[in-house]
Amino acid sequence: MKTTRLTNKRIVIFLVLATIFMGVLSLRYAQNKNPNYLVGLMFTPMISVILTRVLTKEKAQNLFLRPFFKQNKWYYLLAYFATPIIAFSGAAVYFFFFPDQLDFLGSKFAYQSDLTTAGAYFKQLAIIVPLCILVNPLGGLLSCFGEEFAWRGYLLPKLSEKFSRKKAVVLTGFIWGVWHAPLVYMGLNYGTDHPALGITMMIFFCMVMNTILSSLFFKTKSVWVCVVAHAALNAIDKYTPSYLFTSMKEAHNLFIGPNLVGIIGGLGFIIVAIFCYKKMNQI
């Protein structure tokens, strides 16, 4: 009983601290739209964990920081390369159903890169996409560690002490999604026209991704595979399918796709998450 009360206390303190950080920095971001606040926010869950451990005198144990590279090398490779492949596969499905929305030379990518011919467009695309997949994740490893150290490396194990593994996964994903709510309200991923629907979709998306990341965490007993997968996911943010392949003059439904936060755009991740959830207790 004492252990349960202490676990509850630590969960509450962590969530309160994470919420305070989100509230303060999201307000600052709302004032001047400085993207550095968004980067800083990714480190605040980790800071919240450290403060919680200090305040509750929790020893530096069960940090899940050992990478176990040798025995998990295939999971690292999957996390790095399968993530963008699944994302762009979802976009391919979207354009199969909505081929009229494909507009290479009318895209924001073509406009900003001053590409006026199909040859120039595809030549530049052949350079940008591989760089996006291979290089961009490296720049996001530290900031993604700031989140993974907390959500998968701290909250998920704490909730797993109280609930079944599947319930802990669902709760962690839900909380992770709610944590993003202020940013989604300000237009992150879904724009500002339907903030309530955007928040709902973000919660759903976080629950989907958390199911996959949690499976990696339980399988490897390390946060680092989750960090790699998270960084590979975020690496697509600058070169989303909507940025690369759709007209910048015509609106499309972000709740459907082609980006991975849409239902069809994220279909690949939804399928993987369902599989992971079914196998969760067997990991």
C-alpha positions in Angstrom: 0.0 0.0 0.0 2.9 2.4 0.9 4.5 1.7 -2.5 1.2 2.3 -4.3 0.7 5.7 -2.5 4.3 6.7 -3.3 3.8 5.7 -7.0 0.6 7.7 -7.1 2.4 10.7 -5.6 5.2 10.5 -8.1 2.8 10.3 -11.0 0.8 13.3 -9.8 3.9 15.4 -9.2 5.4 14.6 -12.6 2.1 15.4 -14.4 1.7 18.7 -12.5 5.2 19.8 -13.3 4.9 18.8 -17.0 1.6 20.7 -17.2 3.1 23.8 -15.7 6.0 23.8 -18.1 3.6 23.2 -21.0 1.4 26.1 -19.9 4.2 28.6 -19.4 6.2 27.8 -22.6 3.1 27.5 -24.8 2.0 30.9 -23.6 5.4 32.3 -24.5 5.1 30.6 -27.9 1.7 32.1 -28.5 3.1 35.5 -27.9 5.9 35.5 -30.5 5.7 32.1 -32.3 9.4 31.5 -31.7 10.1 27.9 -32.6 12.8 27.6 -29.9 10.0 27.4 -27.4 8.7 24.3 -29.1 12.2 22.7 -29.0 12.5 23.7 -25.3 9.1 22.1 -24.5 10.4 18.7 -25.6 13.0 18.9 -22.8 10.5 19.8 -20.1 9.1 16.3 -19.5 12.7 15.1 -18.8 13.2 18.1 -16.4 9.8 17.2 -14.8 11.0 13.6 -14.2 14.3 14.8 -12.6 12.5 17.2 -10.3 10.0 14.5 -9.4 12.8 12.1 -8.5 14.5 14.8 -6.4 11.3 15.9 -4.6 10.3 12.3 -3.8 13.8 11.1 -3.0 13.7 8.5 -5.7 17.0 6.9 -6.4 18.6 6.9 -9.8 17.4 3.5 -10.7 15.2 2.1 -13.5 16.2 4.9 -15.8 16.2 2.5 -18.8 19.2 4.3 -20.3 21.3 1.3 -21.4 20.9 1.1 -25.2 21.5 -2.7 -25.6 22.6 -2.0 -29.2 24.0 -5.4 -29.9 20.9 -7.4 -29.1 18.5 -4.8 -30.4 20.2 -3.7 -33.6 17.3 -4.7 -35.8 14.9 -2.7 -33.7 17.1 0.4 -34.1 17.2 -0.1 -37.8 13.5 -0.5 -38.0 12.9 2.5 -35.8 15.2 4.6 -38.1 14.1 3.5 -41.5 10.6 1.9 -41.2 9.1 5.0 -39.6 9.5 7.3 -42.7 8.6 4.4 -45.0 5.3 3.8 -43.2 4.6 7.6 -43.2 5.1 8.0 -46.9 3.2 4.7 -47.6 0.2 6.3 -45.9 0.5 9.3 -48.1 0.6 7.0 -51.2 -2.7 5.4 -50.0 -4.2 8.9 -49.6 -3.2 10.0 -53.1 -4.6 6.7 -54.5 -8.0 7.8 -53.2 -7.5 11.5 -54.0 -5.2 11.6 -57.1 -6.6 15.1 -58.1 -4.7 16.5 -55.1 -1.3 15.6 -56.4 0.3 18.8 -57.7 4.1 18.5 -57.8 4.9 21.9 -59.4 2.2 23.6 -57.5 3.5 22.5 -54.2 5.1 24.7 -51.6 8.3 22.7 -52.0 8.5 23.5 -55.7 7.6 27.2 -55.1 10.2 27.7 -52.4 12.9 25.8 -54.3 12.0 27.7 -57.5 11.3 24.5 -59.4 9.4 25.1 -62.6 9.9 21.8 -64.6 9.1 18.2 -63.7 12.7 17.2 -64.3 14.0 19.8 -61.9 11.4 18.9 -59.3 12.1 15.2 -59.3 15.8 15.8 -59.3 15.6 17.9 -56.2 13.1 15.5 -54.6 15.6 12.7 -55.1 18.1 14.6 -53.0 15.8 16.0 -50.3 13.9 12.9 -49.4 16.9 10.7 -48.7 18.6 13.5 -46.7 15.4 13.9 -44.8 15.3 10.2 -43.9 19.0 9.8 -43.2 20.2 13.0 -41.7 17.2 14.9 -40.1 16.6 12.4 -37.3 20.2 12.9 -36.0 19.4 16.5 -35.2 16.3 15.6 -33.2 17.8 12.8 -31.0 18.4 15.1 -28.0 15.0 16.8 -28.0 13.2 13.5 -28.5 15.2 12.0 -25.6 13.7 14.8 -23.5 10.2 13.3 -24.2 11.0 9.6 -24.3 13.0 9.7 -21.0 9.7 10.9 -19.4 6.7 9.4 -21.3 8.1 5.9 -22.1 10.9 5.8 -19.5 9.0 7.1 -16.5 5.3 7.5 -16.8 4.7 4.2 -18.6 6.5 2.0 -16.1 4.8 3.9 -13.2 1.4 3.3 -14.7 2.4 -0.3 -15.4 2.9 -0.7 -11.6 -0.8 0.2 -11.1 -2.6 -1.2 -14.1 -2.3 -3.9 -16.6 0.2 -3.3 -19.4 -2.4 -2.6 -22.0 -4.3 -0.1 -19.8 -1.0 1.6 -18.9 -0.2 2.0 -22.6 -3.7 3.5 -23.3 -3.4 5.9 -20.4 0.1 7.0 -21.3 -0.9 7.7 -24.9 -4.0 9.6 -23.8 -2.0 11.8 -21.3 0.7 12.4 -23.9 -1.9 13.6 -26.4 -3.6 15.9 -23.8 -0.2 17.4 -23.0 0.0 18.6 -26.7 -3.4 20.2 -26.5 -2.3 23.9 -26.1 -0.1 23.6 -29.1 -2.8 21.9 -31.2 -5.2 24.6 -30.1 -2.8 27.1 -31.6 -2.7 25.3 -34.9 -0.1 22.5 -34.6 -0.7 19.8 -37.2 -4.3 20.6 -37.9 -4.7 24.4 -38.2 -6.9 26.6 -36.2 -10.3 26.1 -37.9 -11.4 23.2 -35.7 -9.4 23.2 -32.5 -11.5 20.7 -30.6 -11.4 18.2 -33.4 -7.7 18.8 -33.8 -7.1 18.1 -30.1 -9.2 14.9 -30.4 -7.2 13.8 -33.4 -3.9 14.6 -31.7 -4.9 12.4 -28.7 -5.8 9.6 -31.0 -2.5 10.0 -32.9 -0.5 10.0 -29.7 -2.3 6.9 -28.5 -1.4 5.2 -31.8 2.2 6.2 -31.7 2.5 5.5 -28.0 1.3 1.9 -28.6 4.2 1.4 -31.1 6.8 3.2 -29.0 5.7 1.3 -25.9 6.1 -2.0 -27.7 9.6 -1.0 -28.6 10.3 0.0 -25.0 9.0 -3.2 -23.5 10.8 -5.3 -26.1 14.2 -3.6 -25.6 14.0 -2.4 -22.0 15.5 0.9 -23.2 14.3 4.4 -24.1 16.8 4.8 -26.9 15.0 2.8 -29.6 12.0 5.0 -28.8 14.1 8.1 -29.1 15.3 7.0 -32.6 11.8 6.2 -33.7 10.5 9.5 -32.4 13.3 11.4 -34.1 12.7 9.7 -37.4 9.0 10.6 -37.0 9.8 14.3 -36.3 12.3 14.4 -39.1 9.4 14.4 -41.6 7.9 17.6 -40.2 9.9 19.9 -42.5 9.1 17.8 -45.6 5.6 16.5 -45.1 3.7 14.9 -48.0 1.4 18.0 -48.1 4.5 20.3 -48.4 6.1 18.1 -51.1 3.1 16.9 -53.2 0.0 19.1 -52.9 -0.9 22.5 -54.2 -0.1 25.4 -51.9 -3.2 27.2 -53.3 -5.8 24.6 -52.6 -6.8 23.5 -49.1 -7.0 19.8 -48.2 -8.4 18.1 -45.1 -5.5 17.6 -42.7 -7.7 15.3 -40.6 -7.7 12.8 -43.4 -4.2 13.3 -44.9 -1.8 13.1 -46.7 0.3 13.8 -43.6 0.8 11.0 -41.0 -1.4 12.8 -38.5 -4.4 12.2 -40.8 -6.6 9.1 -40.7 -5.5 7.9 -44.1 -2.1 9.4 -44.0 -1.4 7.6 -40.7 -3.1 4.4 -41.8 0.2 2.5 -41.7 0.9 3.5 -38.2 -2.7 2.6 -37.1 -2.3 -0.9 -38.5 1.1 -1.4 -36.8 -0.4 -0.1 -33.5 -3.3 -2.5 -33.7 -0.8 -5.4 -34.2 1.4 -4.2 -31.4 -1.5 -3.8 -29.0 -2.7 -7.3 -29.7 0.8 -8.6 -28.9 1.5 -6.3 -26.0 1.2 -8.9 -23.3 3.4 -11.3 -25.2 6.4 -9.0 -25.3 
